[in-house]
Amino acid sequence: MNNDPRIDTTISHYRITSRLGGGAMGIVYKAEDLKLKRTVALKFLSSALLTDDETKTRFMNEARAASALDHPRIGTIFEIEETEDGEMFIAMAYYDGKTLKQKMEEEELAPEDAIQNVRQIANGLSEAHKQDIVHRDVKPANIIITSDGFVKIVDFGIAKLGGSTRLTKAGTTMGTPAYMSPEQARGEEADSRSDIWSLGVIFYELLAGQLPFKGRDEMSVLFNIVNTPADFDAEASAIIPAEIKAILEKALAKKREDRYSDIDSMLDDLLRAAPPQQITTDQIATIVQPARLGHQEEKPRSPAGGYYGPASKGKNKRRKVILATAGLIAAVGLIAASLLRKNDPDNIGFIKVESNPPGAEVLLDNKPTGARSPALLGPFQEGSYALTLALTGYDSASQTITLANNDTISSSFELNTLTLVSDLNLGSTPPGAAIFLDGMDTGLVTPALLEAVVAGNHEVRLEKTGFQTVSKTMSAAPKQVADWTPKLTKLVPARKKTRTLTERSQKKEKIPQMGTLVVDSQPEGAEIFIDEVATAEVTPAAFPELAVGQHSVRLARAGYNDVSTQIEIEPQKEAKVAVQLAPKEKGQLTVIAMKLEGGAEVSSVANILVNGNQLGQTPISFSLEEGEYTVEAKLFGYVPKEPEQKVMVRSGQRTTLKFQFTRTN
């Protein structure tokens, strides 16, 4: 029965579900982020570490600096919080996998796996050191190996809370002494070369199956770290190739100035120590297999044996098996490193693809990969790749992924239920009529094919100057083509009926008097409406037989405001209408982007596309003609809540669009 009081409780917006582990620095729990609906790891720091406000402030600054690290080999920190009771905790990404310590206790890692893990750890530390951040507690328990085989370094900066290496009154240390550098064991401040030492210890242990510095207790281990050389005994020397041993000796130099000046130099030596060999992957597997069989015979390492006492019988048995093939293992170390040069995930990139729902076919650059989501694709060289997911019954979705060296990019797709569409084939006699669909101007004229129209009923209207407007409700069946080609009726300006001379004589009426109207505009080309009837004429134009009396005249031109006026026509006289058309005021569209970080919105810079054309980055404002526009926003590493939005821009009005982004997991 679980008696941990934190289980099944909610702290801030996290619901704690289980305990993952704990130590001197604190306890780690698995929890659900109730805001963002994701699984996280919460680390509650030991109250012994946070003794005063100054220490808390120092820790907050250190943790914030570590949270800024963005690298595929470094565990992501979401936020640092404090409970109502004053407890400090860190919300971190949860990774499905095991710590390197657990894997070392459960199985013996093959030499190529050891080198690959060290390369990945070193790449993560390199990024941190470039940001002037030192881990100070690099050890197998702080290295997570995910289920996909990728390294994640966790707990950056936490070791500094306990002074990292200072002895307590009881004569013990904060952390694990076996991986501490000599300067840390002496109580001195750690720097990047201290992390190099710790990685050297891990590398030695992975290859030799034992620590380079041992002792009866913690104090004797610390003494040996400071005063005695690494324990390269005959058995370890036989296991570790000479080229790799030289790297370890430099990484484990007692004086900082004798070690590698930076971790990239250590990586370079590791590559030079294993030049490319003309050997296939199948040959590598054949050579490595005997050593793996030897490893399988050993029982899991006993927790009671610890890291400080003599080796267990099982470990001695393993070392005898390896010694029997020492020359073979030395060759395997070089060959495996050569294979790593070609296939190491820290020299190339991977793409992790997920979708909701899963099971979508994955296409890369429009070519089938044979994989279905969720899937891990790769390895790839750096560059841009077009990723497309297709699933029966759902709209396909695409993203452009840009990979750089060391990248493992996660791409998540939310697939939408397939929208059934049809086509509308529209014409007119005569052609050239403007097409309106559901009240919106399509910008097309007859004849035209309207493709991918959502299935259902639609109101179609055709307008042509000088002809009567016609409309029809068309039914668009899924995956069918609906046709309509009406005959347009020409408009005739309304005039008063004239009678024959006989009729006039009989009724003794006078012959109606006519006048002339001349209409002009700047700019020219405006449509002319007289008494709200289209005349089929555009400016400039003359109407020589217009009935005497008052008439309304309206001019209309695309992109300009309509102008209406009243004019009096007198018998046998010419009346003139000349107007200056004013351009329509453009509408203003403002677009902003916000990303969700720790449950709060943070302004961000996203690329904006309007009707498929990239126009800039947020925040941004555009002046646009009145009409409907499709706006898209893209932010690398994030997924928009709405991939695109349709907006109607009105003349003289300001419209604001907001895009929300969440980080891809």
Secondary structure, 3 states (H helix, E strand, C coil): CCCCCCCCCEECCEEEEEEEEEECCEEEEEEEECCCCEEEEEEEECCCCCCCHHHHHHHHHHHHHHHCCCCCCECCEEEEEECCCCCEEEEEECCCEEEHHHHHHHCCCCHHHHHHHHHHHHHHHHHHHHCCCCCCCCCHHHEEEECCCCEEECCCCHHHHHCCCCECCCCCECCCHHHCCHHHHCCCCCCHHHHHHHHHHHHHHHHHCCCCCCCCCHHHHHHHHHHCCCCCCHHHHHHCCHHHHHHHHHHCCCCHHHCCCCHHHHHHHHHHCCCCCCCCHHHHHHHHHHHHHHHHCCCCCCHHHCCCCCCCHHHHHHHHHHHCCHHHHHHHHHHHHHHHHHHCCCCCEEEEEEEECCCCEEEECCEEEEEECCEEEEEECCEEEEEEEECCCECCEEEEEEECCCCEEEEEEECCECCCEEEEEECCECCCCEEEECCEEEEEECCEEEEEEECEEEEEEEECCCECCEEEEEEECCCCEEEECCECCECCCCCCCCCCHHHHHHHCCCCCCEEEEEEEEECCCCEEEECCEEEEEECCEEEEEEECEEEEEEEECCCECCEEEEEEECCCCEEEEEEECCECCCEEEEEEEEEEECCEEEEECCEEEECCEEEEECCEEEEECCEEEEEEEECCCEEECCCEEEEEECCCCEEEEEEEEEECC
